[in-house]
Amino acid sequence: MNDSRIGRERAFHDDRFADDSERQRTVGRFYQIVDRMMADYTSGVVKDARGKKVLEYGCGTGSQAFSLATDGAHVTAIDISATAIAIASAQAESLGIGPDLTFAEM
């Protein structure tokens, strides 16, 4: 993948995560129908993760990383967007999630 494409993709995701309010307002209602499915998915992902090392690729602003770390996994969560990583890192700090959760821009 060439550097200019990676740069464009990084910029796209940085812009998207910098102000997510419009996206949440316009498409958030469509995701309500999958809330139960996502709850089941999260439960399945988290249930056997205690004590394991987990890599979450494309974590955005956190995705499953918070629940995995809270339930005892050692999580490294990565995303191409520096903005998303900054938001996720700040949220982890505000929640008091300790050293078992690391966010990195990659």
N, C-alpha and C positions, 0 to 999 in steps of 0.2 A: 504494500500500500504506500503510495507516495506521500511525502510530507505535506503537500498542499491539501490533499484530501483529508488527511488527519486533522490539519488545522481548521478546515471548514467544518468538519464534524464536531470538533471541540468547541468552536465558536457557536454553532447551532445549539448544542446542549447547554453551554454556559448561558446563552440568552434565554433558553427555555426554562432553566431552573432559577434564573435571576428573578423572574416575576411569573410565578405559576398561577396567580389568581385568575387570570383570564381563562386559562386551560381548565382549571377546576370548575369555574362557573359554567363553561360551555360543554365540557364533556364529562364532568363529574357525575352528572345524573345518569349517564349511560352505564357507569360502572356499578351503580347500586344493585343492579340485577345479578352481579357476580359476587356480592359480598359473602354469601354463604359458601360458595366454592372457594373463595380466597381464604376464608376461615379454616376450612377443611385442609386446604393446601398447606397453610402455615402450620397447622397442628401436625400434619404428617411430616413436614420438613424438620420441625423442632423436636419431635418426640424422641428421636434416637441420636440427637446431636451432642448431648452432654459429654464433655470431656474430649470431644473430637475437634480437629482443626478443620475449619470451613473457609473456603474462598467464595465470596459472592462477587461475581463478575457482572458489571453493569448495575451497581447498587443504586444509582441515582442519589436521592436524599436519604437513603437508609434501607429501604425495602425490608428484607427479612433479617438484616444484620442485628437490629435491636433485640428482637425476640430470641434469636439464636444465642446472642451473648448473655442475655438475661437468664436464659435457661441452661447456661453452663458450657456453651461451645466457645472455642477460641477462634474468633472471627477476624479475617482480613477481608475488607470490602473495598473494591476498586471501581472507579468510574473514570471516563475520559474527561468529565467536566469538573474543573477546579471549583466552580460555583457550587455544584451539587455536593462535593466533598466537604467544602467549608460549612454548608448548611447541616450536613449529617454530623460532622465533627462537633459543631456547636450544640446540636441536639443531644448527642451522646454525653457531652460534658454537663449539660443542664439536667439530664436524667441521672447523672452520677454513675454512668456505666464505665467501669474501670478498664484496666489494662487488657482485658480479654477481647477488646473491640478496637480494631485499627482501621482507619480509613486512609486510602491513598489514591492520588490521581495517577492513573496509568491508562 
